[in-house]
Amino acid sequence: MSKREKMIKTKRLTIRPVQVGDETEIHEYAGDKEITMMFWLPNDTFEETADFVKRNAEEWNLPDQTNYEFVIIYDGKIIGGCDCDLGHSEDHSYATLGWIINKKYRKQGFASEAAAAVLDFAFTKTGINKVYAQCDCNNPASFGVMKKIGMKLVDDKGTRTYPKTGKTSGEFTCLITRQEWEKIMSDKKNYVKDNSLIWDKRAENNDRWSTAVTADEVAKARKGDWHIILTPEKPVPRSWFPDDMAEKKILCLASGGGQQGPILAATGADVTVFDNSNGQLEKDRFVAQRDGLEIKTVQGNMQDLSIFENESFDLIVHPWSNNYIDDILPVWRECSRVLKKGGVLIAGFGSPLEYIFDLEKFEKGQLELKYSIPYADIDHLDDPKVREITQAEGYSWGHPIEDQIQGQISAGFVIAGFYEDRGCWMFDKHINTSMATKAIKM
């Protein structure tokens, strides 16, 4: 296995083989009894941790390697470890998965993000067909990670509660097979297509974001009286747009529905509407035909704008829609690529706040913390309410605000404008949960 194949990258993490020199950062959690009582690596002394590092670093160089010990790195610091061990089966037909996170970094979704990545490594690089994981029955966090990455409980026979004390002891054992893992991966690959079909149905039903503007609104826009929205209510400031819109090349990104595109086309701009749903694009084509507008429509995934050449547009308008993709950083990079220097990206998006609560109780007006950010519907389809909402509204993701704001900056933009708007009915009386940014490509 090449050095490159040993390195794993996720949305936030770098996961690499343990190596000599990692001892101090590893001992910060491996020597913490508060953590190791519920996990593994119970190293009381630094010397024990150093011995652990030495043994496992050497294992990576063996031709008959059976244990793959990784460290988890976030923001340049080792925050935990994850291992895939084939040594428990004589024929190496299955592996066991384990993880541990420094308590400073717990409850941020790092364990499940790392465990899912190493699980993928186990099935793609080692040839095994089953992966097991175990945790103390008093460790609900690890049991939750197992369920989140698709594992199912297969054994809790060793678990018992003592009547006199009420204390519980024992272990939970969970399993995922290659077939189950392949189905999960297939479902993740198909979400773009599934969301397209779901939004086709929403367009048929004249969803809030699928109700085309009226002929009267288009007529006013032609006379200079116009506005568009990217969030539920608040119009985008007119100062965010050029004084003269005539012939400005505008990309309405993930913006089908017959709303922003027709209004901007009525100002004289050269408008292209790009959307994953043909049903949404049909709304724009309908208004264009009804009102004599020139609008180009293109169907595709907002993460891939390869159909457009570099520096093709003066302005990109991106309504609140990137919660329907698993990774928004490629969107910002593609926006930067297709915008001219000095071009403007105007984007709306929501706070991930609503994604952290139990969905069924949330709909009843009850707030119970359940999930962490980053969040993905596709990871929680065992929850009947999540599955119900997903089937009706599409697969959704709760992205960190850092990815929304710093993601644009890292792609070469400078944030030049910002506002907030209402977003989630549960919070509207207390806090705005949607927002929009104006960013300039430098």
MARKETOR-101867 format. One record per residue (C-alpha): residue in three letters; residue number from 1; x, y, z. Coordinates in Angstrom, 2 decimals. Layout:
N
REC, Ala, NUM, X, Y, Z $
...
END
This chain:
442
REC, Met, 1, 0.00, 0.00, 0.00 $
REC, Ser, 2, 1.49, 3.34, -1.06 $
REC, Lys, 3, 2.00, 6.25, 1.30 $
REC, Arg, 4, -0.78, 8.15, -0.45 $
REC, Glu, 5, -3.23, 5.27, 0.05 $
REC, Lys, 6, -2.55, 5.34, 3.79 $
REC, Met, 7, -3.59, 9.00, 4.11 $
REC, Ile, 8, -7.31, 9.71, 4.49 $
REC, Lys, 9, -8.91, 13.12, 4.01 $
REC, Thr, 10, -12.43, 14.03, 5.11 $
REC, Lys, 11, -14.33, 17.28, 5.14 $
REC, Arg, 12, -12.56, 18.51, 8.29 $
REC, Leu, 13, -9.96, 15.91, 9.15 $
REC, Thr, 14, -6.67, 14.43, 8.07 $
REC, Ile, 15, -6.34, 10.80, 9.17 $
REC, Arg, 16, -2.86, 9.29, 8.84 $
REC, Pro, 17, -0.85, 6.38, 10.24 $
REC, Val, 18, 0.53, 6.83, 13.75 $
REC, Gln, 19, 4.23, 7.65, 13.70 $
REC, Val, 20, 7.08, 8.16, 16.15 $
REC, Gly, 21, 6.86, 11.75, 17.35 $
REC, Asp, 22, 3.11, 11.60, 18.05 $
REC, Glu, 23, 3.60, 10.48, 21.67 $
REC, Thr, 24, 2.96, 13.79, 23.47 $
REC, Glu, 25, -0.28, 14.63, 21.66 $
REC, Ile, 26, -1.55, 11.05, 21.90 $
REC, His, 27, -0.80, 10.82, 25.63 $
REC, Glu, 28, -2.96, 13.89, 26.21 $
REC, Tyr, 29, -5.99, 11.64, 25.73 $
REC, Ala, 30, -4.48, 8.15, 26.04 $
REC, Gly, 31, -3.31, 8.95, 29.57 $
REC, Asp, 32, -6.62, 10.55, 30.60 $
REC, Lys, 33, -8.47, 7.97, 32.71 $
REC, Glu, 34, -11.74, 9.90, 32.37 $
REC, Ile, 35, -11.62, 9.09, 28.66 $
REC, Thr, 36, -9.95, 5.67, 28.64 $
REC, Met, 37, -12.43, 4.18, 31.11 $
REC, Met, 38, -14.99, 4.32, 28.30 $
REC, Phe, 39, -12.68, 3.81, 25.32 $
REC, Trp, 40, -9.34, 2.09, 24.73 $
REC, Leu, 41, -5.64, 3.02, 25.07 $
REC, Pro, 42, -5.52, 2.89, 28.89 $
REC, Asn, 43, -1.92, 4.07, 29.13 $
REC, Asp, 44, -1.12, 5.20, 32.66 $
REC, Thr, 45, 2.37, 6.49, 31.87 $
REC, Phe, 46, 3.99, 8.37, 29.03 $
REC, Glu, 47, 6.34, 5.43, 28.57 $
REC, Glu, 48, 3.38, 3.13, 27.88 $
REC, Thr, 49, 2.07, 5.57, 25.29 $
REC, Ala, 50, 5.52, 5.81, 23.68 $
REC, Asp, 51, 5.68, 2.00, 23.51 $
REC, Phe, 52, 2.19, 1.92, 21.95 $
REC, Val, 53, 3.27, 4.45, 19.30 $
REC, Lys, 54, 6.50, 2.60, 18.52 $
REC, Arg, 55, 4.78, -0.79, 18.12 $
REC, Asn, 56, 1.99, 0.51, 15.92 $
REC, Ala, 57, 4.24, 2.71, 13.79 $
REC, Glu, 58, 6.39, -0.36, 13.06 $
REC, Glu, 59, 3.27, -2.37, 12.17 $
REC, Trp, 60, 2.66, -0.10, 9.18 $
REC, Asn, 61, 5.91, -1.33, 7.61 $
REC, Leu, 62, 5.19, -5.06, 7.92 $
REC, Pro, 63, 4.21, -7.04, 4.78 $
REC, Asp, 64, 1.68, -9.06, 6.79 $
REC, Gln, 65, 0.17, -6.05, 8.57 $
REC, Thr, 66, -3.08, -6.76, 10.42 $
REC, Asn, 67, -3.56, -3.62, 12.54 $
REC, Tyr, 68, -3.96, -0.15, 11.02 $
REC, Glu, 69, -3.55, 2.49, 13.71 $
REC, Phe, 70, -4.43, 6.06, 12.67 $
REC, Val, 71, -4.27, 9.44, 14.33 $
REC, Ile, 72, -7.02, 12.00, 13.71 $
REC, Ile, 73, -5.81, 15.52, 12.93 $
REC, Tyr, 74, -7.95, 18.65, 13.04 $
REC, Asp, 75, -6.58, 22.13, 12.43 $
REC, Gly, 76, -3.01, 20.77, 12.59 $
REC, Lys, 77, -3.44, 19.04, 15.97 $
REC, Ile, 78, -3.86, 15.36, 16.82 $
REC, Ile, 79, -7.27, 15.17, 18.51 $
REC, Gly, 80, -7.75, 11.41, 18.65 $
REC, Gly, 81, -7.14, 8.05, 17.11 $
REC, Cys, 82, -8.95, 5.38, 15.10 $
REC, Asp, 83, -7.91, 1.84, 14.33 $
REC, Cys, 84, -8.88, -1.02, 12.02 $
REC, Asp, 85, -7.65, -4.36, 13.39 $
REC, Leu, 86, -7.83, -7.63, 11.42 $
REC, Gly, 87, -5.92, -9.55, 14.06 $
REC, His, 88, -8.98, -10.85, 15.91 $
REC, Ser, 89, -9.91, -13.26, 13.08 $
REC, Glu, 90, -7.54, -16.07, 12.11 $
REC, Asp, 91, -8.38, -15.79, 8.42 $
REC, His, 92, -8.51, -11.99, 8.52 $
REC, Ser, 93, -12.07, -12.12, 7.17 $
REC, Tyr, 94, -13.32, -9.34, 9.45 $
REC, Ala, 95, -11.97, -6.30, 11.23 $
REC, Thr, 96, -12.72, -4.49, 14.45 $
REC, Leu, 97, -13.04, -0.72, 14.50 $
REC, Gly, 98, -12.17, 1.53, 17.42 $
REC, Trp, 99, -11.78, 5.24, 18.11 $
REC, Ile, 100, -11.00, 7.73, 20.83 $
REC, Ile, 101, -11.29, 11.52, 20.90 $
REC, Asn, 102, -9.59, 14.03, 23.18 $
REC, Lys, 103, -12.32, 15.30, 25.54 $
REC, Lys, 104, -11.60, 18.88, 24.41 $
REC, Tyr, 105, -12.95, 17.94, 20.97 $
REC, Arg, 106, -15.91, 15.75, 21.84 $
REC, Lys, 107, -19.54, 16.44, 20.79 $
REC, Gln, 108, -18.44, 17.97, 17.48 $
REC, Gly, 109, -19.01, 14.94, 15.25 $
REC, Phe, 110, -15.30, 14.17, 14.86 $
REC, Ala, 111, -15.61, 10.54, 16.05 $
REC, Ser, 112, -18.29, 9.62, 13.52 $
REC, Glu, 113, -16.52, 11.52, 10.71 $
REC, Ala, 114, -13.26, 9.66, 11.39 $
REC, Ala, 115, -14.90, 6.28, 12.03 $
REC, Ala, 116, -16.84, 6.47, 8.74 $
REC, Ala, 117, -13.62, 7.30, 6.86 $
REC, Val, 118, -11.65, 4.43, 8.42 $
REC, Leu, 119, -14.61, 2.10, 7.81 $
REC, Asp, 120, -14.39, 3.04, 4.14 $
REC, Phe, 121, -10.64, 2.32, 4.29 $
REC, Ala, 122, -11.32, -1.09, 5.82 $
REC, Phe, 123, -13.64, -2.18, 3.01 $
REC, Thr, 124, -11.69, -0.66, 0.13 $
REC, Lys, 125, -8.09, -1.38, 1.17 $
REC, Thr, 126, -8.07, -4.57, 3.27 $
REC, Gly, 127, -10.50, -6.90, 1.47 $
REC, Ile, 128, -12.52, -7.84, 4.58 $
REC, Asn, 129, -16.29, -8.41, 4.42 $
REC, Lys, 130, -17.38, -7.54, 7.96 $
REC, Val, 131, -16.46, -4.89, 10.50 $
REC, Tyr, 132, -17.33, -5.11, 14.20 $
REC, Ala, 133, -17.13, -2.51, 16.94 $
REC, Gln, 134, -17.66, -2.76, 20.67 $
REC, Cys, 135, -18.28, -0.24, 23.41 $
REC, Asp, 136, -19.07, -0.19, 27.09 $
REC, Cys, 137, -22.83, -0.24, 27.58 $
REC, Asn, 138, -22.48, 2.94, 29.65 $
REC, Asn, 139, -20.94, 4.78, 26.71 $
REC, Pro, 140, -23.91, 6.10, 24.68 $
REC, Ala, 141, -21.66, 8.41, 22.64 $
REC, Ser, 142, -19.74, 5.53, 21.06 $
REC, Phe, 143, -22.90, 3.50, 20.57 $
REC, Gly, 144, -24.35, 6.52, 18.78 $
REC, Val, 145, -21.30, 6.67, 16.49 $
REC, Met, 146, -21.77, 3.01, 15.60 $
REC, Lys, 147, -25.38, 3.60, 14.58 $
REC, Lys, 148, -24.50, 6.78, 12.70 $
REC, Ile, 149, -21.97, 5.00, 10.46 $
REC, Gly, 150, -24.49, 2.26, 9.64 $
REC, Met, 151, -23.62, -0.46, 12.16 $
REC, Lys, 152, -26.30, -2.56, 13.82 $
REC, Leu, 153, -26.41, -4.05, 17.30 $
REC, Val, 154, -25.78, -7.81, 17.15 $
REC, Asp, 155, -24.91, -8.68, 20.74 $
REC, Asp, 156, -25.73, -7.20, 24.13 $
REC, Lys, 157, -25.85, -10.53, 25.97 $
REC, Gly, 158, -23.00, -9.57, 28.24 $
REC, Thr, 159, -24.91, -6.53, 29.44 $
REC, Arg, 160, -26.84, -6.65, 32.69 $
REC, Thr, 161, -28.35, -4.29, 35.24 $
REC, Tyr, 162, -27.96, -5.10, 38.93 $
REC, Pro, 163, -31.35, -4.72, 40.70 $
REC, Lys, 164, -29.99, -3.58, 44.05 $
REC, Thr, 165, -27.71, -0.84, 42.75 $
REC, Gly, 166, -29.31, -0.09, 39.41 $
REC, Lys, 167, -25.84, -0.10, 37.84 $
REC, Thr, 168, -25.29, -1.61, 34.41 $
REC, Ser, 169, -22.21, -3.36, 33.10 $
REC, Gly, 170, -21.22, -5.13, 29.91 $
REC, Glu, 171, -20.63, -4.34, 26.25 $
REC, Phe, 172, -22.55, -3.63, 23.09 $
REC, Thr, 173, -21.28, -5.29, 19.90 $
REC, Cys, 174, -22.25, -3.83, 16.54 $
REC, Leu, 175, -21.64, -5.05, 12.98 $
REC, Ile, 176, -21.76, -3.78, 9.42 $
REC, Thr, 177, -21.27, -6.04, 6.39 $
REC, Arg, 178, -19.71, -5.13, 3.06 $
REC, Gln, 179, -23.14, -5.42, 1.41 $
REC, Glu, 180, -24.66, -2.99, 3.90 $
REC, Trp, 181, -21.77, -0.59, 3.50 $
REC, Glu, 182, -21.98, -0.72, -0.30 $
REC, Lys, 183, -25.69, 0.13, -0.13 $
REC, Ile, 184, -24.97, 3.13, 2.10 $
REC, Met, 185, -22.29, 4.36, -0.30 $
REC, Ser, 186, -24.60, 3.82, -3.28 $
REC, Asp, 187, -27.37, 5.80, -1.57 $
REC, Lys, 188, -24.96, 8.66, -0.94 $
REC, Lys, 189, -23.94, 8.72, -4.59 $
REC, Asn, 190, -27.58, 8.78, -5.71 $
REC, Tyr, 191, -28.72, 11.67, -3.52 $
REC, Val, 192, -28.20, 14.27, -6.28 $
REC, Lys, 193, -30.53, 12.38, -8.60 $
REC, Asp, 194, -33.05, 11.73, -5.81 $
REC, Asn, 195, -33.11, 15.39, -4.83 $
REC, Ser, 196, -33.66, 16.33, -8.48 $
REC, Leu, 197, -36.76, 14.11, -8.67 $
REC, Ile, 198, -38.09, 15.34, -5.33 $
REC, Trp, 199, -37.74, 18.97, -6.43 $
REC, Asp, 200, -39.53, 18.11, -9.68 $
REC, Lys, 201, -42.50, 17.10, -7.54 $
REC, Arg, 202, -42.18, 20.20, -5.39 $
REC, Ala, 203, -42.22, 22.30, -8.54 $
REC, Glu, 204, -45.43, 20.58, -9.67 $
REC, Asn, 205, -46.97, 21.48, -6.32 $
REC, Asn, 206, -45.91, 25.14, -6.57 $
REC, Asp, 207, -43.61, 24.98, -3.56 $
REC, Arg, 208, -42.64, 28.25, -1.85 $
REC, Trp, 209, -39.49, 28.34, -4.01 $
REC, Ser, 210, -41.30, 27.07, -7.11 $
REC, Thr, 211, -43.95, 29.76, -7.53 $
REC, Ala, 212, -43.06, 31.80, -10.61 $
REC, Val, 213, -43.15, 35.60, -10.55 $
REC, Thr, 214, -46.16, 37.28, -12.13 $
REC, Ala, 215, -46.26, 39.10, -15.45 $
REC, Asp, 216, -46.88, 42.31, -13.51 $
REC, Glu, 217, -43.63, 41.84, -11.52 $
REC, Val, 218, -41.72, 41.29, -14.75 $
REC, Ala, 219, -43.27, 44.43, -16.28 $
REC, Lys, 220, -42.22, 46.51, -13.26 $
REC, Ala, 221, -38.69, 45.10, -13.43 $
REC, Arg, 222, -38.43, 46.25, -17.04 $
REC, Lys, 223, -39.15, 49.78, -15.80 $
REC, Gly, 224, -36.51, 49.58, -13.05 $
REC, Asp, 225, -38.83, 48.70, -10.15 $
REC, Trp, 226, -37.55, 45.34, -8.94 $
REC, His, 227, -36.04, 43.25, -6.17 $
REC, Ile, 228, -35.17, 39.60, -5.56 $
REC, Ile, 229, -34.94, 37.51, -2.42 $
REC, Leu, 230, -32.42, 34.80, -1.54 $
REC, Thr, 231, -33.81, 34.17, 1.95 $
REC, Pro, 232, -37.44, 33.90, 3.10 $
REC, Glu, 233, -38.43, 37.59, 3.16 $
REC, Lys, 234, -35.78, 40.30, 3.07 $
REC, Pro, 235, -34.91, 41.70, -0.39 $
REC, Val, 236, -31.28, 41.79, -1.45 $
REC, Pro, 237, -30.07, 45.44, -1.19 $
REC, Arg, 238, -30.07, 47.12, -4.60 $
REC, Ser, 239, -26.63, 48.51, -3.76 $
REC, Trp, 240, -25.29, 44.96, -4.08 $
REC, Phe, 241, -26.03, 45.05, -7.82 $
REC, Pro, 242, -24.44, 47.10, -10.61 $
REC, Asp, 243, -26.17, 50.40, -11.36 $
REC, Asp, 244, -26.50, 49.33, -14.97 $
REC, Met, 245, -27.65, 45.70, -15.33 $
REC, Ala, 246, -27.83, 45.74, -19.13 $
REC, Glu, 247, -25.95, 42.83, -20.68 $
REC, Lys, 248, -24.31, 41.85, -17.39 $
REC, Lys, 249, -23.64, 38.12, -17.53 $
REC, Ile, 250, -25.44, 36.60, -14.53 $
REC, Leu, 251, -25.46, 33.01, -13.32 $
REC, Cys, 252, -28.47, 32.13, -11.16 $
REC, Leu, 253, -26.95, 29.16, -9.34 $
REC, Ala, 254, -29.25, 26.44, -7.96 $
REC, Ser, 255, -31.87, 29.08, -8.60 $
REC, Gly, 256, -34.62, 27.49, -10.66 $
REC, Gly, 257, -38.25, 28.15, -9.82 $
REC, Gly, 258, -39.07, 31.13, -12.02 $
REC, Gln, 259, -38.18, 33.77, -9.44 $
REC, Gln, 260, -34.71, 35.39, -9.50 $
REC, Gly, 261, -33.85, 34.56, -13.13 $
REC, Pro, 262, -36.85, 36.22, -14.83 $
REC, Ile, 263, -36.59, 39.40, -12.75 $
REC, Leu, 264, -32.90, 39.80, -13.52 $
REC, Ala, 265, -33.50, 39.04, -17.20 $
REC, Ala, 266, -36.15, 41.77, -17.25 $
REC, Thr, 267, -33.49, 44.30, -16.17 $
REC, Gly, 268, -31.63, 43.61, -19.41 $
REC, Ala, 269, -29.07, 41.22, -17.98 $
REC, Asp, 270, -27.82, 38.13, -19.83 $
REC, Val, 271, -29.13, 35.41, -17.52 $
REC, Thr, 272, -28.32, 31.70, -17.21 $
REC, Val, 273, -30.28, 29.66, -14.67 $
REC, Phe, 274, -28.54, 26.52, -13.40 $
REC, Asp, 275, -30.43, 23.99, -11.30 $
REC, Asn, 276, -30.50, 20.29, -10.40 $
REC, Ser, 277, -34.24, 20.01, -11.07 $
REC, Asn, 278, -35.72, 20.15, -14.56 $
REC, Gly, 279, -39.08, 20.92, -12.97 $
REC, Gln, 280, -37.62, 24.03, -11.38 $
REC, Leu, 281, -36.01, 25.10, -14.65 $
REC, Glu, 282, -39.33, 24.64, -16.42 $
REC, Lys, 283, -40.71, 27.47, -14.27 $
REC, Asp, 284, -38.07, 29.81, -15.71 $
REC, Arg, 285, -38.74, 28.64, -19.24 $
REC, Phe, 286, -42.47, 29.23, -18.69 $
REC, Val, 287, -41.96, 32.85, -17.58 $
REC, Ala, 288, -39.48, 33.48, -20.38 $
REC, Gln, 289, -42.01, 32.34, -22.99 $
REC, Arg, 290, -44.92, 34.14, -21.33 $
REC, Asp, 291, -43.14, 37.48, -21.02 $
REC, Gly, 292, -40.76, 37.40, -23.96 $
REC, Leu, 293, -37.53, 37.06, -21.93 $
REC, Glu, 294, -34.20, 35.58, -22.95 $
REC, Ile, 295, -33.14, 33.05, -20.32 $
REC, Lys, 296, -30.73, 30.15, -20.79 $
REC, Thr, 297, -31.40, 27.11, -18.58 $
REC, Val, 298, -28.87, 24.39, -17.68 $
REC, Gln, 299, -29.48, 21.32, -15.52 $
REC, Gly, 300, -26.67, 20.09, -13.25 $
REC, Asn, 301, -25.11, 19.72, -9.81 $
REC, Met, 302, -24.01, 23.04, -8.31 $
REC, Gln, 303, -20.73, 21.43, -7.21 $
REC, Asp, 304, -19.70, 20.97, -10.85 $
REC, Leu, 305, -19.83, 23.98, -13.17 $
REC, Ser, 306, -17.41, 22.50, -15.70 $
REC, Ile, 307, -19.86, 23.29, -18.49 $
REC, Phe, 308, -18.85, 26.96, -18.06 $
REC, Glu, 309, -15.46, 28.38, -18.98 $
REC, Asn, 310, -13.25, 30.30, -16.56 $
REC, Glu, 311, -14.31, 33.89, -15.88 $
REC, Ser, 312, -17.62, 33.58, -17.73 $
REC, Phe, 313, -19.84, 35.69, -15.46 $
REC, Asp, 314, -19.98, 39.14, -13.90 $
REC, Leu, 315, -22.38, 38.15, -11.13 $
REC, Ile, 316, -23.59, 34.95, -9.45 $
REC, Val, 317, -26.88, 34.85, -7.55 $
REC, His, 318, -27.15, 31.83, -5.27 $
REC, Pro, 319, -30.39, 31.55, -3.23 $
REC, Trp, 320, -30.66, 29.50, -0.06 $
REC, Ser, 321, -30.12, 26.04, -1.57 $
REC, Asn, 322, -26.70, 24.65, -0.66 $
REC, Asn, 323, -28.20, 22.73, 2.25 $
REC, Tyr, 324, -29.17, 20.17, -0.45 $
REC, Ile, 325, -25.56, 19.10, -1.13 $
REC, Asp, 326, -23.09, 17.23, 1.02 $
REC, Asp, 327, -20.10, 19.55, 0.58 $
REC, Ile, 328, -20.33, 23.28, -0.15 $
REC, Leu, 329, -16.62, 24.03, -0.47 $
REC, Pro, 330, -16.53, 22.89, -4.15 $
REC, Val, 331, -19.40, 25.30, -4.82 $
REC, Trp, 332, -17.39, 28.30, -3.64 $
REC, Arg, 333, -14.34, 27.16, -5.62 $
REC, Glu, 334, -16.40, 26.75, -8.78 $
REC, Cys, 335, -18.03, 30.13, -8.26 $
REC, Ser, 336, -14.60, 31.70, -7.99 $
REC, Arg, 337, -13.45, 29.96, -11.15 $
REC, Val, 338, -16.35, 31.03, -13.37 $
REC, Leu, 339, -16.53, 34.62, -12.07 $
REC, Lys, 340, -14.52, 37.37, -13.68 $
REC, Lys, 341, -11.98, 39.18, -11.52 $
REC, Gly, 342, -13.86, 41.70, -9.47 $
REC, Gly, 343, -17.06, 39.71, -10.04 $
REC, Val, 344, -19.66, 39.44, -7.31 $
REC, Leu, 345, -21.16, 36.39, -5.61 $
REC, Ile, 346, -24.42, 37.00, -3.74 $
REC, Ala, 347, -25.42, 33.96, -1.66 $
REC, Gly, 348, -28.15, 33.13, 0.81 $
REC, Phe, 349, -28.02, 30.27, 3.29 $
REC, Gly, 350, -29.37, 29.09, 6.61 $
REC, Ser, 351, -27.99, 28.53, 10.07 $
REC, Pro, 352, -27.44, 24.85, 10.89 $
REC, Leu, 353, -29.15, 25.46, 14.23 $
REC, Glu, 354, -32.39, 23.63, 13.39 $
REC, Tyr, 355, -30.52, 20.44, 12.46 $
REC, Ile, 356, -29.30, 19.70, 15.98 $
REC, Phe, 357, -32.69, 18.87, 17.47 $
REC, Asp, 358, -34.84, 15.73, 17.52 $
REC, Leu, 359, -36.97, 16.29, 14.41 $
REC, Glu, 360, -40.22, 14.72, 15.58 $
REC, Lys, 361, -40.23, 16.73, 18.80 $
REC, Phe, 362, -39.07, 19.82, 16.92 $
REC, Glu, 363, -42.20, 19.72, 14.76 $
REC, Lys, 364, -44.25, 19.71, 17.98 $
REC, Gly, 365, -42.46, 22.80, 19.24 $
REC, Gln, 366, -40.18, 20.89, 21.62 $
REC, Leu, 367, -36.43, 21.38, 21.61 $
REC, Glu, 368, -34.35, 18.34, 22.48 $
REC, Leu, 369, -30.70, 18.26, 21.44 $
REC, Lys, 370, -29.91, 15.13, 19.43 $
REC, Tyr, 371, -27.52, 15.73, 16.52 $
REC, Ser, 372, -24.29, 17.62, 15.86 $
REC, Ile, 373, -22.97, 19.77, 13.03 $
REC, Pro, 374, -22.01, 18.92, 10.34 $
REC, Tyr, 375, -25.33, 17.11, 9.95 $
REC, Ala, 376, -26.62, 14.87, 7.13 $
REC, Asp, 377, -30.11, 13.42, 6.72 $
REC, Ile, 378, -28.57, 10.46, 4.94 $
REC, Asp, 379, -26.78, 9.45, 8.14 $
REC, His, 380, -30.03, 9.32, 10.15 $
REC, Leu, 381, -32.52, 7.50, 7.96 $
REC, Asp, 382, -33.10, 5.05, 10.82 $
REC, Asp, 383, -35.14, 7.87, 12.36 $
REC, Pro, 384, -38.69, 7.57, 10.87 $
REC, Lys, 385, -39.30, 11.32, 11.00 $
REC, Val, 386, -36.01, 12.13, 9.24 $
REC, Arg, 387, -36.85, 9.58, 6.56 $
REC, Glu, 388, -40.37, 11.02, 6.14 $
REC, Ile, 389, -39.13, 14.60, 5.72 $
REC, Thr, 390, -36.32, 13.50, 3.40 $
REC, Gln, 391, -38.71, 11.67, 1.09 $
REC, Ala, 392, -40.96, 14.72, 0.89 $
REC, Glu, 393, -38.42, 17.55, 0.79 $
REC, Gly, 394, -35.10, 16.02, -0.27 $
REC, Tyr, 395, -31.83, 15.05, 1.41 $
REC, Ser, 396, -30.54, 17.97, 3.43 $
REC, Trp, 397, -27.27, 18.85, 5.19 $
REC, Gly, 398, -26.50, 21.21, 8.03 $
REC, His, 399, -23.17, 22.88, 7.16 $
REC, Pro, 400, -20.98, 24.75, 9.66 $
REC, Ile, 401, -21.14, 28.53, 9.34 $
REC, Glu, 402, -17.36, 28.38, 8.98 $
REC, Asp, 403, -17.80, 26.50, 5.69 $
REC, Gln, 404, -20.31, 29.09, 4.53 $
REC, Ile, 405, -18.21, 32.17, 5.35 $
REC, Gln, 406, -14.58, 31.04, 5.51 $
REC, Gly, 407, -15.30, 28.70, 2.61 $
REC, Gln, 408, -15.92, 31.73, 0.41 $
REC, Ile, 409, -12.85, 33.54, 1.71 $
REC, Ser, 410, -10.64, 30.49, 1.12 $
REC, Ala, 411, -11.95, 30.32, -2.46 $
REC, Gly, 412, -10.61, 33.82, -3.15 $
REC, Phe, 413, -13.48, 36.07, -2.11 $
REC, Val, 414, -13.67, 39.08, 0.19 $
REC, Ile, 415, -16.93, 39.44, 2.10 $
REC, Ala, 416, -18.25, 42.92, 1.35 $
REC, Gly, 417, -21.84, 42.71, 2.60 $
REC, Phe, 418, -23.98, 40.75, 5.05 $
REC, Tyr, 419, -27.52, 40.67, 6.39 $
REC, Glu, 420, -29.81, 38.36, 8.35 $
REC, Asp, 421, -33.40, 37.30, 7.79 $
REC, Arg, 422, -35.93, 35.06, 9.48 $
REC, Gly, 423, -35.60, 31.40, 8.71 $
REC, Cys, 424, -36.97, 28.78, 11.08 $
REC, Trp, 425, -40.44, 29.26, 12.57 $
REC, Met, 426, -39.36, 27.96, 15.98 $
REC, Phe, 427, -36.75, 30.69, 16.37 $
REC, Asp, 428, -38.19, 33.63, 14.43 $
REC, Lys, 429, -39.32, 35.51, 17.56 $
REC, His, 430, -35.90, 35.11, 19.13 $
REC, Ile, 431, -33.18, 35.02, 16.47 $
REC, Asn, 432, -32.72, 35.24, 12.71 $
REC, Thr, 433, -31.52, 31.94, 11.28 $
REC, Ser, 434, -30.96, 32.77, 7.63 $
REC, Met, 435, -28.40, 35.12, 6.15 $
REC, Ala, 436, -26.89, 36.43, 2.93 $
REC, Thr, 437, -23.46, 37.59, 1.89 $
REC, Lys, 438, -22.03, 39.73, -0.86 $
REC, Ala, 439, -18.55, 38.52, -1.83 $
REC, Ile, 440, -16.11, 39.99, -4.35 $
REC, Lys, 441, -13.61, 37.87, -6.24 $
REC, Met, 442, -10.16, 39.33, -5.78 $
END
